[in-house]
Amino acid sequence: MDRFAPGRSGHDGGGMKELTGAELLALPVRLHGIQLGRPVDLLLDRDTLRTVGLDVLCGDEVHRFLPLPTASVGNEEIAVLSPLVLLEEDELDFYRSKTFALRAQRGLQVQRKDQDLGALGDVVVDSAGNLVAALVDGKRIPSDGELRFAARRRTAA
């Protein structure tokens, strides 16, 4: 049974399925049961904080971009129907420039209406990749469209 399958309704009578970023990143990316790679980061839209896709380290040691809607996330794997959905490194660079990488956001302050709520530990996303909650200092902070990640402070060089 799928944990969730992006692009599907996600309804199972008990509501939509959810996964933490860590759970999602622990799953191998497979094509017909053959492992193609492992996700190493989650890429989130800068404005909506919706999951756009995954940075996948493939077996040939090349990072590729996997758009989340093109995959089916199950209990044991992230399944793809074609290796062509894994976009080459230059497309990954494009998406990296337009998104937040979860890895880079961990430890930054989560804010709601300019109020600091604590340091980001992880995110919880639903079947559509929407941010359901932020895990902040061991607490689950529900997303209400007002959550933001504080900008990383730049140091003078």
PyRosetta script that sets phi, psi and omega in degrees:
from pyrosetta import init, pose_from_sequence

init()
pose = pose_from_sequence("MDRFAPGRSGHDGGGMKELTGAELLALPVRLHGIQLGRPVDLLLDRDTLRTVGLDVLCGDEVHRFLPLPTASVGNEEIAVLSPLVLLEEDELDFYRSKTFALRAQRGLQVQRKDQDLGALGDVVVDSAGNLVAALVDGKRIPSDGELRFAARRRTAA")
pose.set_psi(1, 136.5)
pose.set_omega(1, -179.2)
pose.set_phi(2, -70.7)
pose.set_psi(2, 139.7)
pose.set_omega(2, 168.9)
pose.set_phi(3, -65.1)
pose.set_psi(3, -50.6)
pose.set_omega(3, 167.3)
pose.set_phi(4, -162.4)
pose.set_psi(4, 154.9)
pose.set_omega(4, 178.0)
pose.set_phi(5, -126.6)
pose.set_psi(5, 104.8)
pose.set_omega(5, -179.4)
pose.set_phi(6, -52.5)
pose.set_psi(6, 142.7)
pose.set_omega(6, 179.5)
pose.set_phi(7, 90.2)
pose.set_psi(7, -8.2)
pose.set_omega(7, 176.8)
pose.set_phi(8, -107.4)
pose.set_psi(8, 171.0)
pose.set_omega(8, -174.4)
pose.set_phi(9, -65.2)
pose.set_psi(9, -35.1)
pose.set_omega(9, 179.2)
pose.set_phi(10, 79.5)
pose.set_psi(10, -0.1)
pose.set_omega(10, -178.6)
pose.set_phi(11, -85.5)
pose.set_psi(11, 131.9)
pose.set_omega(11, 178.2)
pose.set_phi(12, -133.0)
pose.set_psi(12, 22.3)
pose.set_omega(12, -177.4)
pose.set_phi(13, 89.1)
pose.set_psi(13, -27.6)
pose.set_omega(13, -179.0)
pose.set_phi(14, -105.9)
pose.set_psi(14, 13.7)
pose.set_omega(14, -178.6)
pose.set_phi(15, 97.7)
pose.set_psi(15, -174.5)
pose.set_omega(15, -176.8)
pose.set_phi(16, -79.7)
pose.set_psi(16, 145.4)
pose.set_omega(16, 177.2)
pose.set_phi(17, -74.0)
pose.set_psi(17, 148.8)
pose.set_omega(17, -178.9)
pose.set_phi(18, -132.6)
pose.set_psi(18, 152.1)
pose.set_omega(18, 175.5)
pose.set_phi(19, -139.3)
pose.set_psi(19, 147.1)
pose.set_omega(19, 170.9)
pose.set_phi(20, -81.0)
pose.set_psi(20, 162.3)
pose.set_omega(20, 175.5)
pose.set_phi(21, -57.7)
pose.set_psi(21, -41.5)
pose.set_omega(21, -179.5)
pose.set_phi(22, -62.6)
pose.set_psi(22, -40.7)
pose.set_omega(22, 178.8)
pose.set_phi(23, -64.5)
pose.set_psi(23, -42.3)
pose.set_omega(23, 179.6)
pose.set_phi(24, -64.5)
pose.set_psi(24, -41.9)
pose.set_omega(24, -178.6)
pose.set_phi(25, -72.8)
pose.set_psi(25, -14.4)
pose.set_omega(25, 179.6)
pose.set_phi(26, -83.6)
pose.set_psi(26, -9.9)
pose.set_omega(26, -176.6)
pose.set_phi(27, -90.1)
pose.set_psi(27, 136.1)
pose.set_omega(27, 175.3)
pose.set_phi(28, -73.9)
pose.set_psi(28, 151.6)
pose.set_omega(28, 174.0)
pose.set_phi(29, -93.8)
pose.set_psi(29, 122.8)
pose.set_omega(29, -175.2)
pose.set_phi(30, -129.8)
pose.set_psi(30, 149.5)
pose.set_omega(30, 173.4)
pose.set_phi(31, -118.2)
pose.set_psi(31, 113.8)
pose.set_omega(31, -178.1)
pose.set_phi(32, 49.4)
pose.set_psi(32, 42.2)
pose.set_omega(32, 177.0)
pose.set_phi(33, 85.2)
pose.set_psi(33, -8.7)
pose.set_omega(33, -179.7)
pose.set_phi(34, -93.6)
pose.set_psi(34, 124.1)
pose.set_omega(34, -177.9)
pose.set_phi(35, -71.7)
pose.set_psi(35, 125.5)
pose.set_omega(35, 178.0)
pose.set_phi(36, -98.2)
pose.set_psi(36, -27.9)
pose.set_omega(36, -178.1)
pose.set_phi(37, 174.8)
pose.set_psi(37, -172.2)
pose.set_omega(37, 178.8)
pose.set_phi(38, -130.8)
pose.set_psi(38, 136.6)
pose.set_omega(38, 175.2)
pose.set_phi(39, -69.2)
pose.set_psi(39, 138.1)
pose.set_omega(39, 179.2)
pose.set_phi(40, -116.4)
pose.set_psi(40, -11.9)
pose.set_omega(40, 176.9)
pose.set_phi(41, -160.3)
pose.set_psi(41, 154.9)
pose.set_omega(41, 177.9)
pose.set_phi(42, -106.8)
pose.set_psi(42, 132.4)
pose.set_omega(42, -180.0)
pose.set_phi(43, -107.9)
pose.set_psi(43, 123.0)
pose.set_omega(43, -175.0)
pose.set_phi(44, -112.0)
pose.set_psi(44, 136.9)
pose.set_omega(44, 175.8)
pose.set_phi(45, -57.5)
pose.set_psi(45, 134.3)
pose.set_omega(45, -175.8)
pose.set_phi(46, -64.4)
pose.set_psi(46, -30.8)
pose.set_omega(46, -177.3)
pose.set_phi(47, -91.0)
pose.set_psi(47, -48.9)
pose.set_omega(47, -174.0)
pose.set_phi(48, -93.8)
pose.set_psi(48, -13.7)
pose.set_omega(48, -174.8)
pose.set_phi(49, 60.6)
pose.set_psi(49, 21.4)
pose.set_omega(49, 175.8)
pose.set_phi(50, -78.8)
pose.set_psi(50, 143.3)
pose.set_omega(50, 178.3)
pose.set_phi(51, -70.9)
pose.set_psi(51, 120.3)
pose.set_omega(51, 179.7)
pose.set_phi(52, -88.2)
pose.set_psi(52, -41.1)
pose.set_omega(52, -178.5)
pose.set_phi(53, 179.3)
pose.set_psi(53, -168.3)
pose.set_omega(53, -176.1)
pose.set_phi(54, -123.8)
pose.set_psi(54, 143.3)
pose.set_omega(54, 168.9)
pose.set_phi(55, -87.4)
pose.set_psi(55, 113.8)
pose.set_omega(55, -176.2)
pose.set_phi(56, -110.1)
pose.set_psi(56, 127.0)
pose.set_omega(56, 172.9)
pose.set_phi(57, -89.7)
pose.set_psi(57, 112.0)
pose.set_omega(57, -175.5)
pose.set_phi(58, -86.0)
pose.set_psi(58, 168.5)
pose.set_omega(58, -177.6)
pose.set_phi(59, -58.8)
pose.set_psi(59, -24.4)
pose.set_omega(59, 178.4)
pose.set_phi(60, -88.0)
pose.set_psi(60, 13.0)
pose.set_omega(60, 178.5)
pose.set_phi(61, 67.9)
pose.set_psi(61, 19.3)
pose.set_omega(61, 176.9)
pose.set_phi(62, -103.8)
pose.set_psi(62, 135.7)
pose.set_omega(62, 175.1)
pose.set_phi(63, -81.3)
pose.set_psi(63, 133.7)
pose.set_omega(63, 177.4)
pose.set_phi(64, -132.8)
pose.set_psi(64, 159.0)
pose.set_omega(64, 180.0)
pose.set_phi(65, -98.2)
pose.set_psi(65, 129.2)
pose.set_omega(65, 175.4)
pose.set_phi(66, -113.1)
pose.set_psi(66, 107.0)
pose.set_omega(66, 175.7)
pose.set_phi(67, -63.2)
pose.set_psi(67, 127.4)
pose.set_omega(67, -174.9)
pose.set_phi(68, -57.7)
pose.set_psi(68, -38.9)
pose.set_omega(68, -179.7)
pose.set_phi(69, -63.4)
pose.set_psi(69, -15.3)
pose.set_omega(69, -179.0)
pose.set_phi(70, -89.9)
pose.set_psi(70, 1.3)
pose.set_omega(70, -175.6)
pose.set_phi(71, -119.3)
pose.set_psi(71, 160.4)
pose.set_omega(71, 174.6)
pose.set_phi(72, -119.9)
pose.set_psi(72, 117.3)
pose.set_omega(72, -176.2)
pose.set_phi(73, -93.8)
pose.set_psi(73, 119.1)
pose.set_omega(73, 179.4)
pose.set_phi(74, -114.7)
pose.set_psi(74, -172.8)
pose.set_omega(74, -179.3)
pose.set_phi(75, -66.9)
pose.set_psi(75, -30.7)
pose.set_omega(75, -172.8)
pose.set_phi(76, -112.8)
pose.set_psi(76, -14.9)
pose.set_omega(76, -172.8)
pose.set_phi(77, -161.4)
pose.set_psi(77, 165.8)
pose.set_omega(77, 166.9)
pose.set_phi(78, -105.9)
pose.set_psi(78, 109.1)
pose.set_omega(78, -174.9)
pose.set_phi(79, -94.2)
pose.set_psi(79, 138.6)
pose.set_omega(79, 173.2)
pose.set_phi(80, -120.7)
pose.set_psi(80, 151.7)
pose.set_omega(80, -178.7)
pose.set_phi(81, -92.2)
pose.set_psi(81, -13.1)
pose.set_omega(81, -179.7)
pose.set_phi(82, -154.1)
pose.set_psi(82, 143.1)
pose.set_omega(82, 175.5)
pose.set_phi(83, -67.6)
pose.set_psi(83, -15.4)
pose.set_omega(83, -178.8)
pose.set_phi(84, -69.3)
pose.set_psi(84, -15.8)
pose.set_omega(84, 177.9)
pose.set_phi(85, -75.4)
pose.set_psi(85, -15.3)
pose.set_omega(85, 175.5)
pose.set_phi(86, -84.2)
pose.set_psi(86, 106.4)
pose.set_omega(86, -174.8)
pose.set_phi(87, -81.3)
pose.set_psi(87, 146.8)
pose.set_omega(87, -175.8)
pose.set_phi(88, -64.2)
pose.set_psi(88, 169.3)
pose.set_omega(88, -172.4)
pose.set_phi(89, -59.0)
pose.set_psi(89, -33.3)
pose.set_omega(89, 179.6)
pose.set_phi(90, -68.4)
pose.set_psi(90, -34.6)
pose.set_omega(90, 174.4)
pose.set_phi(91, -69.4)
pose.set_psi(91, -37.1)
pose.set_omega(91, 176.3)
pose.set_phi(92, -60.6)
pose.set_psi(92, -44.3)
pose.set_omega(92, 178.7)
pose.set_phi(93, -59.5)
pose.set_psi(93, -39.4)
pose.set_omega(93, 177.5)
pose.set_phi(94, -60.4)
pose.set_psi(94, -49.5)
pose.set_omega(94, -178.7)
pose.set_phi(95, -66.8)
pose.set_psi(95, -36.3)
pose.set_omega(95, 176.4)
pose.set_phi(96, -60.2)
pose.set_psi(96, -36.7)
pose.set_omega(96, -177.9)
pose.set_phi(97, -72.4)
pose.set_psi(97, -18.9)
pose.set_omega(97, -176.6)
pose.set_phi(98, -105.9)
pose.set_psi(98, -1.7)
pose.set_omega(98, -173.1)
pose.set_phi(99, -131.8)
pose.set_psi(99, 172.5)
pose.set_omega(99, 168.7)
pose.set_phi(100, -96.8)
pose.set_psi(100, 135.1)
pose.set_omega(100, 171.1)
pose.set_phi(101, -88.8)
pose.set_psi(101, 128.8)
pose.set_omega(101, -178.6)
pose.set_phi(102, -54.5)
pose.set_psi(102, -42.6)
pose.set_omega(102, -178.6)
pose.set_phi(103, -55.4)
pose.set_psi(103, -40.2)
pose.set_omega(103, -178.7)
pose.set_phi(104, -76.5)
pose.set_psi(104, -20.3)
pose.set_omega(104, -178.1)
pose.set_phi(105, -88.2)
pose.set_psi(105, -22.6)
pose.set_omega(105, -179.2)
pose.set_phi(106, -58.6)
pose.set_psi(106, 133.6)
pose.set_omega(106, 179.5)
pose.set_phi(107, 92.7)
pose.set_psi(107, -16.3)
pose.set_omega(107, 177.1)
pose.set_phi(108, -79.0)
pose.set_psi(108, 158.8)
pose.set_omega(108, 179.7)
pose.set_phi(109, -69.8)
pose.set_psi(109, 136.0)
pose.set_omega(109, 170.2)
pose.set_phi(110, -94.0)
pose.set_psi(110, 135.4)
pose.set_omega(110, -176.9)
pose.set_phi(111, -126.7)
pose.set_psi(111, 149.8)
pose.set_omega(111, 170.3)
pose.set_phi(112, -132.9)
pose.set_psi(112, 119.3)
pose.set_omega(112, -179.0)
pose.set_phi(113, 50.9)
pose.set_psi(113, 49.4)
pose.set_omega(113, 177.3)
pose.set_phi(114, 64.2)
pose.set_psi(114, 13.3)
pose.set_omega(114, 175.9)
pose.set_phi(115, -103.5)
pose.set_psi(115, 126.9)
pose.set_omega(115, 178.5)
pose.set_phi(116, -71.2)
pose.set_psi(116, 131.2)
pose.set_omega(116, 180.0)
pose.set_phi(117, -106.0)
pose.set_psi(117, -15.0)
pose.set_omega(117, -178.7)
pose.set_phi(118, 132.2)
pose.set_psi(118, -179.7)
pose.set_omega(118, -175.7)
pose.set_phi(119, -83.0)
pose.set_psi(119, 135.4)
pose.set_omega(119, 179.0)
pose.set_phi(120, -69.4)
pose.set_psi(120, 126.9)
pose.set_omega(120, 174.6)
pose.set_phi(121, -102.2)
pose.set_psi(121, -41.8)
pose.set_omega(121, -178.2)
pose.set_phi(122, -164.6)
pose.set_psi(122, 175.9)
pose.set_omega(122, 175.9)
pose.set_phi(123, -123.1)
pose.set_psi(123, 159.6)
pose.set_omega(123, 172.5)
pose.set_phi(124, -120.5)
pose.set_psi(124, 127.3)
pose.set_omega(124, -179.0)
pose.set_phi(125, -121.9)
pose.set_psi(125, 156.0)
pose.set_omega(125, 178.2)
pose.set_phi(126, -99.0)
pose.set_psi(126, -172.5)
pose.set_omega(126, -175.1)
pose.set_phi(127, -63.5)
pose.set_psi(127, -22.5)
pose.set_omega(127, 178.4)
pose.set_phi(128, -93.1)
pose.set_psi(128, 0.2)
pose.set_omega(128, -178.2)
pose.set_phi(129, 87.1)
pose.set_psi(129, 4.2)
pose.set_omega(129, 179.5)
pose.set_phi(130, -72.0)
pose.set_psi(130, 144.6)
pose.set_omega(130, 176.2)
pose.set_phi(131, -71.2)
pose.set_psi(131, 119.3)
pose.set_omega(131, 178.4)
pose.set_phi(132, -93.3)
pose.set_psi(132, -39.9)
pose.set_omega(132, -177.7)
pose.set_phi(133, -160.7)
pose.set_psi(133, 161.2)
pose.set_omega(133, 171.0)
pose.set_phi(134, -111.7)
pose.set_psi(134, 138.4)
pose.set_omega(134, 175.1)
pose.set_phi(135, -95.1)
pose.set_psi(135, 111.9)
pose.set_omega(135, -171.3)
pose.set_phi(136, -124.1)
pose.set_psi(136, 116.7)
pose.set_omega(136, 178.7)
pose.set_phi(137, 47.9)
pose.set_psi(137, 44.1)
pose.set_omega(137, 177.1)
pose.set_phi(138, 80.5)
pose.set_psi(138, 1.1)
pose.set_omega(138, 179.9)
pose.set_phi(139, -113.2)
pose.set_psi(139, 148.3)
pose.set_omega(139, 176.4)
pose.set_phi(140, -92.4)
pose.set_psi(140, 116.9)
pose.set_omega(140, 179.2)
pose.set_phi(141, -105.6)
pose.set_psi(141, 109.3)
pose.set_omega(141, -179.0)
pose.set_phi(142, -60.2)
pose.set_psi(142, 142.9)
pose.set_omega(142, 176.8)
pose.set_phi(143, -83.8)
pose.set_psi(143, 132.6)
pose.set_omega(143, 179.7)
pose.set_phi(144, -126.3)
pose.set_psi(144, 16.6)
pose.set_omega(144, -177.1)
pose.set_phi(145, 85.9)
pose.set_psi(145, -7.9)
pose.set_omega(145, -178.2)
pose.set_phi(146, -103.7)
pose.set_psi(146, -8.7)
pose.set_omega(146, -178.8)
pose.set_phi(147, -70.3)
pose.set_psi(147, 141.3)
pose.set_omega(147, 176.5)
pose.set_phi(148, -140.2)
pose.set_psi(148, 155.3)
pose.set_omega(148, 173.4)
pose.set_phi(149, -100.6)
pose.set_psi(149, 130.5)
pose.set_omega(149, -179.7)
pose.set_phi(150, -62.5)
pose.set_psi(150, 143.2)
pose.set_omega(150, 178.1)
pose.set_phi(151, -67.2)
pose.set_psi(151, 141.3)
pose.set_omega(151, 176.4)
pose.set_phi(152, -67.8)
pose.set_psi(152, 130.2)
pose.set_omega(152, -179.2)
pose.set_phi(153, -74.2)
pose.set_psi(153, 134.3)
pose.set_omega(153, 178.8)
pose.set_phi(154, -91.8)
pose.set_psi(154, 141.7)
pose.set_omega(154, 178.0)
pose.set_phi(155, -99.7)
pose.set_psi(155, 149.7)
pose.set_omega(155, 178.2)
pose.set_phi(156, -72.0)
pose.set_psi(156, 133.5)
pose.set_omega(156, -178.6)
pose.set_phi(157, -116.6)
pose.dump_pdb("model.pdb")
